[in-house]
Amino acid sequence: MSRKLVRPRQGRMLAGVCAGLAQRFGMSANGVRLLFLLSLLLPGTQVIVYLVLWLLMPNEDRYLATTAH
């Protein structure tokens, strides 16, 4: 779990949030996507959390550019 929380360039479906979470926590991207879709059946703010993560998680390219200095 030492990887940073970024949205990867490869393996995205929408914004890369689920793929980034899966990489960070060592899970399957499809498993995280399935958990997210199942969570939509429950009441809550899942879509808002997804949108906030989309805004807050940097792209892998931008993260690598800022750490290269």
C-alpha positions in Angstrom: 0.0 0.0 0.0 2.9 2.4 -0.6 1.6 3.8 -3.9 0.3 7.3 -4.0 -3.4 7.9 -4.6 -3.5 9.0 -8.3 -5.7 8.4 -11.3 -3.7 6.1 -13.6 -3.4 6.6 -17.4 -4.1 3.0 -18.1 -7.2 1.0 -17.2 -9.6 3.9 -16.9 -13.3 3.5 -17.6 -14.6 7.0 -16.7 -12.2 9.2 -14.7 -9.9 6.5 -13.3 -11.1 6.9 -9.7 -11.9 3.2 -9.1 -8.7 2.2 -10.9 -6.6 4.6 -8.7 -8.3 3.3 -5.5 -7.7 -0.3 -6.6 -4.0 0.3 -7.3 -3.5 2.2 -4.0 -5.1 -0.6 -1.9 -3.9 -3.6 -3.9 -7.3 -4.7 -5.2 -8.7 -5.5 -8.6 -10.1 -2.5 -10.5 -13.1 -4.5 -11.6 -13.7 -5.4 -8.0 -13.7 -1.8 -6.9 -16.0 -0.9 -9.8 -18.4 -3.7 -8.8 -18.4 -2.5 -5.1 -19.1 1.0 -6.3 -22.0 -0.1 -8.5 -23.5 -2.2 -5.7 -23.2 0.7 -3.3 -25.4 2.7 -5.6 -28.3 0.5 -4.5 -27.9 1.9 -1.0 -29.0 5.4 0.0 -26.1 7.8 0.4 -23.7 10.2 -1.3 -21.7 7.8 -3.3 -21.9 9.8 -6.6 -20.8 13.0 -4.7 -17.9 11.2 -3.2 -16.9 9.9 -6.6 -17.0 13.4 -8.1 -15.0 14.8 -5.2 -12.3 12.1 -5.6 -12.3 12.9 -9.3 -11.5 16.5 -8.6 -9.0 15.8 -5.7 -7.0 12.9 -7.1 -4.3 14.1 -9.5 -3.7 12.5 -12.8 -0.7 10.2 -12.9 1.0 12.4 -15.4 0.5 15.6 -13.3 1.7 13.7 -10.1 4.8 12.5 -11.9 5.6 16.0 -13.3 5.4 17.6 -9.8 7.5 15.0 -8.1 10.2 15.1 -10.8 11.5 18.5 -9.7 
